Amino acid sequence: MKQPLILVLCTGNSCRSHMAEGILQQALGDGFRVQSAGSKPAGYVHPLAIRALEEIGIDISGHTSKHLDEFLDQDVETVITVCGNADQACPAFPGQLNRHHWPFDDPAHAEGSEAEQFEVFRRVRDEIRAVFGAYADGRMDALKE
């Protein structure tokens, strides 16, 4: 059986969508394929996003910033947008059954010292973990039925 593809979108694909991808993939396990992309990819994954996930045992250091167009020819089962711009720019994907919009603050815009910025990354990570953890629990419960 083919793994359902869940695509997490934001504008820059440098922070929120990568954190959500890592958290969701860990929560769902091998039965699902989770990817992230952006409408205007930044071209990198923010080092503080990588560090924030390292703190909770998730390695996203190998992730790359991708454009959502890379997925237009793939069977995307679910699209989840994590920022308003991506929600507005989101096309329909072949095979798409579900769409969710759960916006989070962009930690890349945090100001102050690196320590102060990192606290924003932690907060957003924890918010993403709560929402995407609940979503993963629901998906796993549905498989048991």
C-alpha positions in Angstrom: 0.0 0.0 0.0 1.3 3.5 -0.9 2.1 5.8 1.9 -0.2 8.9 2.0 1.7 12.1 1.3 1.1 15.0 3.7 2.5 18.3 2.4 3.2 21.1 4.9 3.4 24.5 3.3 4.6 28.0 4.4 6.1 30.9 2.4 9.8 30.5 3.0 10.1 26.8 3.9 12.8 27.6 6.3 11.3 27.3 9.8 7.7 26.4 10.6 7.0 24.0 7.8 10.3 22.1 8.5 9.6 21.9 12.2 6.0 20.7 11.5 7.4 18.1 9.0 9.9 16.7 11.5 7.4 16.6 14.3 4.6 15.1 12.2 6.9 12.5 10.6 8.1 11.3 14.0 4.6 11.2 15.4 3.1 9.3 12.4 6.0 6.9 11.7 6.6 5.0 8.5 3.0 4.6 7.5 3.0 8.2 6.1 5.2 10.4 4.0 5.5 14.0 5.2 7.2 16.7 3.2 7.4 20.5 3.4 7.7 23.2 0.8 7.2 26.9 0.3 5.6 29.3 -2.2 8.8 31.4 -2.1 11.5 29.1 -0.6 14.3 30.8 1.3 16.8 28.3 0.0 17.9 27.1 3.5 16.6 25.6 6.7 17.0 28.1 9.6 19.8 26.9 12.0 17.6 27.8 15.0 14.8 25.6 13.7 17.3 22.7 13.4 18.5 23.4 16.9 15.0 23.6 18.4 14.1 20.2 17.0 17.4 18.7 18.1 16.4 19.6 21.7 13.4 17.2 21.3 15.3 14.5 19.6 14.3 15.2 16.0 17.0 15.7 13.3 16.0 17.9 10.4 19.6 18.9 9.5 19.3 17.1 6.2 16.2 18.9 5.1 16.3 21.3 2.2 14.1 24.3 1.3 11.9 23.3 -1.7 9.3 25.0 -3.9 5.7 23.7 -3.7 5.8 23.2 -7.5 8.0 20.1 -6.9 4.9 18.4 -5.7 2.4 19.3 -8.3 2.8 16.0 -10.2 2.6 13.9 -7.0 -0.4 12.4 -5.3 -0.7 14.7 -2.3 -3.3 13.4 0.1 -3.3 16.2 2.6 -2.1 19.8 2.5 -1.5 21.7 5.7 -0.6 25.4 5.5 1.1 27.0 8.5 1.0 30.7 7.4 -1.5 32.9 5.7 0.6 33.7 2.6 1.0 30.0 1.8 -2.7 29.4 2.4 -3.6 32.0 -0.2 -1.0 30.8 -2.7 -1.8 27.1 -2.3 -2.8 25.4 -5.5 -4.9 22.2 -5.7 -2.8 19.1 -5.9 -3.7 15.9 -7.8 -5.4 13.4 -5.5 -5.7 16.0 -2.6 -8.4 14.9 -0.2 -7.8 17.1 2.8 -6.7 20.7 3.5 -6.0 22.3 6.8 -4.8 25.8 7.7 -3.1 26.1 11.1 -1.1 29.4 11.2 1.9 30.0 13.6 4.1 33.0 14.2 7.2 33.1 12.0 10.1 32.7 14.3 12.5 33.9 11.6 11.2 37.4 12.3 12.2 37.2 16.0 14.3 40.1 17.3 16.8 40.5 20.0 19.8 38.4 21.0 20.3 34.9 19.6 19.1 33.5 23.0 15.9 35.7 22.8 15.3 34.6 19.2 15.8 30.9 20.2 13.1 31.3 22.8 10.7 32.3 20.1 11.7 29.2 18.1 11.1 27.0 21.1 7.7 28.6 21.7 6.6 28.1 18.1 8.1 24.5 18.1 6.0 23.7 21.1 2.9 25.2 19.6 3.4 23.2 16.4 4.1 20.1 18.4 0.8 20.4 20.3 -1.3 21.0 17.1 0.5 18.5 14.9 0.7 15.9 17.7 -3.1 16.1 18.1 -3.5 15.7 14.3 -1.2 12.7 14.3 -3.1 11.1 17.2 -6.3 11.5 15.2 -4.8 10.0 12.1 -3.5 7.1 14.0 -6.8 6.5 15.8 -8.6 6.5 12.4 -6.3 3.7 11.2 -7.4 1.5 14.2 -11.1 1.6 13.1 
